[in-house]
Each structure stands twice: as structure tokens, then as C-alpha cells.
């Protein structure tokens, strides 16, 4: 018992798990972090970070055999020859798609925080109040004012760049200087501002250290050098990840223990004590069962795995999964809609270029269904804007000789475009559940995903395509094309819900502190806790939830309430 007992256990070492561990350790709590994948150490375990394209056998392209063997992860934007070691292989981690769903996973210390997209917009009260105002999902148990101080807390430590724009739909934060827009993006911004009084294109809000402060230097991190190789792991610590920031910080307190290769089987509920007492794991290498004990459990395994663990945590008291008296665990799943994009060519500006490879995108704040419902669908969307210049080399031109060499070293015409990040509405029919007859290599029931689009999503995509094409036309973009990929849910990697927050235990599983209604020493602060999806990138909200919940948990521990 002495070697397996801690004050707190955190399941998962990604963005939210790293924050839970950091806060708990800072507060003097002896904390065990359980990670199902291998260990990854900052700098040491970034084998491709400093390589050039010609250093790779296939020039960063994955061979057809690898793509054939990995039909799910092979679709991910960040999966290539330089990053494949940060992603799971499909055959090694099976699940069942009742409806097409591309489940992208990264099992290692740091999780997907090593390969995430790094966008960090704050929610506004529009998002926290929308389910109540428009009658979908259930009411959030908090509002923006409750989480705003914790946004500030995590932004200062993580290092988020952005502008102060004073927008009601996109609150300002504690930002480092932003990356500047390209000349083409500035022109698009100017034209949109002149034409539309309700649409605001602003500089990025991204987890990049543009001007490191003292707290970042104490973490051993340096500025972002605009290499745009973040997905390989940044040896400079120029962007936020668990392995470059929160976990090393927690380790310095002397309160952190990290156990890799720990596949969580279930959370243990003690019938006599009437509370959770520990976590059962399967050692990923030896396949042996081990149980760890703690006063408080933080579940941060990423949304779908957190639902899986809770569903598999069965007892006489909770035969359908931990805390699942209302039968809603695994239901009301949602995600963010990335299907649509619009792009075209830009004339002029040939005498202008940009610095480095900007790893960020400007954004247009959501302008739909804010003060009232003004469309035939529910929810809203954030718009990312992009621009750049390709090589002067034209397809079909001579591919040999001096003229060819000159062409590929000179920038060609500008292009610009927009892509959407749309809210989807939680529905009970969108759910995950456990298989009754198929298990994974560790003997744990496989997860069944039954998640899909609906008519509301299609209407939003159509509106985005129409409005974005119109804005680009207003901005002078030519040869505009619209695209709807019709891709399956999952590639957004923003799955949310299944263990949602709420005021009423009859309709939710977590309270306003991310604490299980029926097991008050269990906290869920990853995407599983989400009541609705909003349109902003969610990771910074998970960080804020984790920090806020950790402080509440320690207060409750001191009072003897858990």
C-alpha cells in the first residue's frame, strides 16, 4: 500500500492532465500521473525536430503501405513521416465504428499536446448561455465570469499570443504580442471591415511564445522561431505542450510521479466507504494488473477514452458505469465541424512576402446566432483565414534545367482562403458505448462510436460556404472555389461530451466544479465534461477547467469533504 498510494491520481498526461498535475503538485499534493503510452521527454525524444525534408527517405510522404495499414490516422493533417511516432497505429488500438468516425490518438507522455493545432480562443457568454437561450442540450452550470480568472491563470503560464480586440464574441486574454497578418490578410481584413459591421477579422490567438516572459524562461522555454514544425516537438519550447511546460514544472516540486505504459482498466468504487478509492491498470508491457489508491481522481484520458473508462468502471452500486444512475454516460456526444473551406487566387502584392513560416492563422469571430437566432440552424462557426505564395513553377512547365531551378526558388502568385470550425449540437443519439463481445489487446471492452452529422450541420456548412465566398469576393480574391469534404466526424480531434456538466444530477454527471455528482472525489476536466461545443478551439478551456477543479479539490480535501 505504501508504494501504491498517493494523494491524487491523474489519468492522462495530455493538455488537461498536465495542467491538473501541475496545479496539484504546486499545492503540495503527492500526485501520480498514469499514461497508457510510452515516456517522452522534452527535446530528448523529438527525433525529427531538426531534420530537413531531404533527410527523410520518402521526403515526408508516408508510403502507400503505411496508409493502407492506417486508414484512420493516415487521414490526420499532422501524420507524416516526421511525426508518425507520436500517433497510434490503427491495428494496435481497435475500436468499432457503428457510424464512420475517425478517432485520432497519440498515446505517450504529453499525449496530443505534442501535435495539437495550438489555437486558443476564449469562450464568451454567448457560448455558455446558448443552450439555455435556444433550447438545445442543457444549461451550463457556469458562465464566462466563473472561468475568466482561470483563463488568465493558464494563459500567463502557457504563453498565448494574440491581440486586444475588444470583441464581445471573442473576449480578450493575457496575451503576448501576436503574429502579424500578411499583406494579403491585411487587405482582406480591411475590405471585410469596410463592408460588414458585424464581422471582425483579428490577429491570431495561439499558444506560441512570441516574447517569452520570466515564467516561461523558468520553464526553460525559448521564443517561437516561426519554423512551423511544431508537430515534431519543438526543442526550443516555442509552443505549449505538457512535456515542455506543465509536467517538468510539476516534477520540480518533488510531488510528481509519472507511470507510462499504464492502460487504465477502471476506477474503483468502494461500496462500504461509498466513494472511489483507486484506479486499476493493466501494464501495457507485462499485461499484469496493478491497483493504485488515492483520495482524489482526475480523469483526463481525452474525451472518448474518459467515457470508455467510466463506462467500464462498474460496481454493484453503479452497474452501468461510474456515476451513471441517469443512464446518460456516453451520450450527447458532439464535435466541431471542419468540413468546409473556400479559397482562390490573389492578384498583385508580388513585391511583398512574409517572415518565416507563420504557424498561426488570423480568425474571424463567430457572427451567427449571437444575441438572437438569425439563421435556420443552431450554433455558430469560427472562421480561420490563410494566405501564402507557392513557387513560381507552373504545373506542366519544363521540369529540368536552369529555368526550372530559377522558378522553384522564386515565389509565385498569392493565394488566400478560409476554413470553418463549426459548432455541432449535442444529441442523445450521438453516443459511445462498450462492446459486449469484443475486447482490445489488454482485455478491455472496445469502444463503439455512433456519432454523425445532421441537417443542422449541413445548413451551417452551406451558410459558411456562401458567406465566406462572398467575403473573399469582396476582398478581391479571384477564381474562388468552395469545398465540402464530407469527411467523417473525428478528424477535427475536438470530440466533446458524454460526461457533461450541469446543475441537475438527473440530466448531467458533473457539477460546476467538474466533480461527479454521485462520486465527489472524481473530477473530469477534459473534453468529456463539455455540455456543448461552442465554436472556439476548446483546449485552453480544458486547461482552465483543470486548474480550477484542482484548486477546488485541494480545498475540499483540506476541509475533509473528500
N, C-alpha and C positions, 0 to 999 in steps of 0.2 A: 504493500500500500504506500510505503514511503516514496518509492521511486515512480509510482504511477498516479500520484495525487498532486493536484495544483489548485490554485485559487480559481483560475479561469481556463477554459479551453476555447480556442478559436478554430473553427473548422473552415479551412481555406485560407490561402495566403495571397490572394489577388488584391485588387484595389480596395475593396471594403474590408477584407480580412486583415490586410496590412494595417489599415487605419485602426481597426478595433484593437489589434495587438499593440500598436504604438501608444494609444491612449491608456490602455490598461496598464502597460508596463510603466509609463510615466507616472501613473497614480500609485505605483508600488505593488501592483498585483502580479503574483507569480503566474505566468501565462504560458500555456502550451499551445503551439500552432500545429495543427495536423494538415499536412499536404499530401494528396494522393500521388503526386508525381515526384520526379527526381529533384535533387537540390540544384539550385542555380545561384551562383554568387556574382555580384556586380563586377563588371569588367572581365574577370577571370573566365566566365562562361558565355562570352559573346564571341564565338569563334570566327564569325564572318564580318564583324563590325568595321574593320578597316580594309576590307578587300575591294578590289575593283571588278567591274563586270568580266573582264578577260581572265580573272583569276579563277573563274568557275568553269567547270567542264562544259556546261551547256549554256553558258552566258546568261545565267539566272533563270532560264526556262526549265520547267520540270519535264522530264522525259514522258512520253505517252504512257509508258508502263506505270509510272507513279500515279499519274492522273487517273488511269483506269482502275487502279487499286484503291484510290481515294476519291470516289465520285462526290463526296460531300465536302471534305476540307479542301479539295482541289479547286473548289469554286471561290474560296475566300480571297479577297483582294490582297491580303498580306502573305499568302502562302506561295513561296517560290524556292528556288534552290538555295537562297541565302538564309531562309527563315524556317525551313521545314522542321527543324529540330525543336521548335517552340510550339508545334501543333501535334495533336494526337493523330494516329493512323486509324482510319475508319474500321478496319477489321479487328483491331485490338480492343476497341471500346464500342461494342454493338448496342444499338437501340432499335426500336420498332416504329416506323413511320406509318401510322394509320392514314394520315394525310401527309403530303410532301412537306418536310421540314428539315432544313439544313442546319444541324447542330454543330457549331464550330467551337472546339475546345482546345485549351492549352494547359496540360497537366504538368506543372513544375512549380517550384517555389517562385512566387511572383505571378503565377497564373497568366491571364491575358493582359495584365498590366504592362507586360513587356512589349506586346504587339498591338495595343489598343490605338484608336484613332486620335485621342487626346483632346477632343473638343469639350469645352467646359462652360456651357451657358447656365446661368441660374434660372430656375423656375420663377414665375411670377404668381401673384394671387389668382390670375386668370386660370392657371392650370390647377391649383389646389381647390378652387371653388367650382370649376366647370362641371364635374359630375353631379353636384347638387343643383346647380343652376339649370342644367339641361336634361337632368333626369336619367343619366346613364351611370352605371357602376353604383358605388355608394359614396357618401360624403367622406372626404379625407378628415382625419381627426385633428389635423393641424392646418395652419395657414403659413404664408410666407414669413410673417413676423416671428413664428416659432423657430424656423430653421435658419433665418438670415444670419444670426450671430455665428452659427456653426459653419455656414458657407464661408464667412470671413476667416474663421479659425483655420479651416483646411486650405483655403486659397493662399494665405500667407505662408504656410509651411510648404505646400506642394509647389508653389510658384506658377501662377497663371498670368499670362499676358493678355491684354485687352484694352479697349478704350472706354472712357467715361462718356456715355452717350445719353443718359437721362431718359431712357425709354421705359414706359410703363410695362410693356410686354416683355422686356428683357432687362431686368434690374442690373445695375452696376455692381461691381465687386471690388475686391482688394487686388488691383491688377498691376503687373509690371508693364512697361511700355509695349505696345502692340507691334507686330509686323505691319509694315506699311503695304497698302494696296499697290498693285502695278498701275501703270499709267492707263491701261485699258479698263481696269476695275474702277479707277477713279472717275473715268469718263462715264462708265455705266452708273456709278453712284450719283454723279451729277445729273444725268439725264432722268434717272428714276425720281430723284428728289424734286426736280422741276415739274415732273408730270403727275406724280402721286403724292398726296398729302398724308396718306396713311401707311406708307411703305418706307421702311428705313433700312438702308444697307450700311452696315457698320464693320469696323475692323474686327478681326478675329478675337475670340476668347479661347485660348488654347493653353495646354499645360507645358509650355516651353519657357525656359529661363532666358529671357532676353536681357535681363540685367540682374544677376544674382545678388540677393541681399545677404546679410550676415548669417541668417538662419540656414540659408542654402549652402553657404561656404562651410558652416559647421557640419553639414551633411556630407561634405566632400564633393559637392557638385559644382560644375562649371557652366558657363553660358551655352546656349544653343548656337551652333555654328552653321545653321541652315544647310546641313548635308542632306536632309530628308531621307535618312537611312534608319529612322527610329525603330522600325520593326525588327532590326537585327540586334537591338540592345545598344544603348549609347554609352560608350566608355567615358564620355565627359559628364554624364548625368544631366544632359541638357533638357531632358523631359522627365516628367514624374513617372516613377514606377515603384512598386513595393520593394524591389531588390536594390534600387539606388537610394531610397529615401526612408520609408517608414520602418521596414524590418531592420536595417542596420542601426537606425536610431533606437529602436526598442532593444536591440541586442546590447547596446552600450549601457543600458540601465542595470544589466545583470539579472533582469527578471524574465527574460525570454528563453524559451526552449522551442526549437523547430524540429519536428519529426517528419521528414519526407517519406515517401513510399507507404503512406498510411491511407488506405482506402476505407472511408467511413462506412460501416455497415448500418449502424443505427445509433440513436440517442436512447439512453437507458432511463426508464421511468421506474422509480421505486414505489411500489404500491403502499408499503407501510408508512413511508415518510411523506407520501403524497407530493413528490417533486422529482425532477430529473437529478440524477446523481453522477452521470458519466457518459462516456462515448465508447462504443465497441468498434474496433477497426479490424481490418484484415491487412496484414503486412503484404504489400504488393509483390515482394520478392519471395518470402518464405511461405506465404499463404496462411500463416498462423494467426489466430485470433488474439487480440490484446485489448484489455479494457483500461481506460483512463478515467480518473474521477476528478470532479471539480464542483465548486459551489455554483458557478455560473457558466453557461454555454452560449457562445456566439456562433451562429450559423451563417457562414459566408462562402459557401461552396459554389457560388454562381447560381442563378435562378433555377434552372432545371434540376441540377444536382441537389440543391437545397430542398426542392419539392420531393425528389426521389428519397432523400434521407428521411424526411419527416413522414412520408407515406410508409416507409419501411420500418419506422420506429413504432412497432405495435406492442401492446401490452393488454392485460385483462381490462385495465381502465380505459385504454384507447385502442380498441381493436381495429380501427380504420386509419390509424396513423396518429402521431402525437398531436394532441390538442384539437383533434378533428371531430368534435361532437356534432358540429353543424353540417358535416359532410362536404364542406367547400374546399378542403385542401386539394390543391392541384387544379382547381377550376378558375375561371375568369382570367385565363392567360391572355396576354397581349404582347405586342411587339411594335417596332417602328417600321414604317413603310418607306423603302428606298427604291421602289420600282422605277420611278420616272426621272428623266433628265432631258434637258434641251440644250442645244449647242449650235454654234455657227462660226463663221469667219469674220474677221475684223480688218477693215481697210485702214491704211495709214499707220502711224506710230513706228515706222520702220527704223527710225533713228533712236528708238528707246528700247531699253532692256530692263532687267531686274537683277537684284543681288542674290547670288546663291540659288539654292533650291528651297524656296519658301515652303516649310512643312505645314502651313496653315491655310485656311480659306476665309475670305470675308463671308458675312452672313446677312441675310435679310430676315428681320424678326417676323414672327408669325403675324399676319394681318387678317386672319379669318376667325370669325366667331368669338370675338373678344368681349365687348360689352353686351352684345346680343348675337343671336344666331342669324347670320346673314347669308347662309348658303343652304343648299338642300342636303347637306351632310353634317355630321357632328365632328368636333375636333378641329385641329389646325395643323399647319405644317411650317417647319423652318426651312429656309432656302439657303443652300451653300452656293457660292459663286466661285468660278475658277477662270483662269486665263493663262496663256502662255504662248510660246513660239516654238514650232517644230523646226527641223533642219530645212535648209533651202532646197535640199534634194527632193525631186519630184518622182513619184512612182512612175516607172516606165522609162525614165531617163537612163542614159548610159551609166552602167554600174562599174566602170573601170576607168582608170586614167586620172590625170591631173584635175580635169574639170569636176569629176566626181568627188575627189578628195576636197577640193575647194568648197563644193556645195554642201557637203555634210558637216563642214566646220563653220558654216555661216548660218545664222538664224533666218528662218523663213517667215511667212506671214503669221500674224496673230490669230489666235482662236479664243473663244470665250463661251461660257455656258453656265448652267445652273443644274443642281440636282436636289431632290427633296428628302426631307426627313419628316415623315408624317405620323401623326398620332393615329393609333388604332383603338377601337372601343372594346373594353373587356366584355366577353360574353361567356356565359356558363358552358356553352357547347365547346368553346375553345379550352381544352384541358389536357393534362397529362395524367397518366395512371400507371400502375405497375402491372407487368405481365404476370400471369398466373402459371405460366409453363416454360418460360424462357429466362435463363439467368446469364449473367456476364461471367468472365473468367474467374471472378472471385466469389461466385455463388450468390450474388445479389440479383434480385429480380431486375430484368431490363425495363427501361422506361419506354412507355408507349406515348408518342406525341400525336395529338389530334387537334391541330391548330391550322386555321386557314383564313383567307381573305373573305370579305363580304361586299355587299353592294355599296356600303358606306365608303369602303376603301377605294373602290373603283371610281366613285364620284369625286373623291378627293384627288385621285391621280389625274382625272380629266381636267379638273379645275386648275391644278398645278401646271399642267402642260399648256393650257390656254393662257393663263396669266403670265407664266414665265416666258413663253414665246413672244407675247405682247411686249413685255418689259425689254427683252433683248432687241426687238424690232425698234422700240422707242430709242434704245441706246445706240442704234446704228449698226447692229450686228447683221450680217448677210448670210444667205444660204442656211437658214435656220432649219434644223431637223428636230423632231420630237421622238422620244423613245420611251416605251414602256417594256421593261424586260420580262414582266410577268414571272419573275423569279419567285421561288417558294419562300415562305417566311423562314427566318433564321439567319440569312446572310447579313442582316443588319447587326446581328450579335447584340441586340438590345431587348432580348426577351424579358418579360416582366410579369409579376403576379403569381397567383397560386396560393400565396400565404399573406393575403393583403391586410393592410392596416385599416382600422375603423373604430368607431365608438361602441358598437354593439357586438357582443360575442356571438349573437345569433347570425350575424351577416359578415363577420370578419374573424381573423385568427390572431391579429396583433393589435395592441393598443397604441396610443400616441407616442409611446417610447420605444416602439418596435419590439415590445415584450409580449410573449404569448399570453393571451387572456387566461388560459387554463393551466399554464406552466410558467410561473412568473420568474423563474431563473433561466429561461431560454429567450434569447434575443435573435431576431433575424434582420440583418441590415444590408442584404444585397438585393438584387432585382426582384426576388420573390416577394418582398414586402410591399411592392407597389400596388396602389389602389387603381391608378390609371397611368397612362404612359406619358402624357404631355407631348410636346414636340421638340423640346430641347434635349441635348445629349445628357444621359442620366448619370454618368459615372461620378461627377462631382457631387450629386445629390446623395449617392450611396456613401461617399466619403463623409459627408456631413451627418447623415443618419448614424453611421458607425461611431463617429466621435461623440455625438450627442448621447447615444444609447450607452456607450462605455462609461461616461461620467455619471449617468443616472444609475447604472448598475452598481458602481462603486458606492454611491451614496446609499443605495438600498442595502448593500452588503454591510456597510457601517452601522446602519440602523437595525440590522438583524432581520430585515424583511425577506431576504433571500439568502 
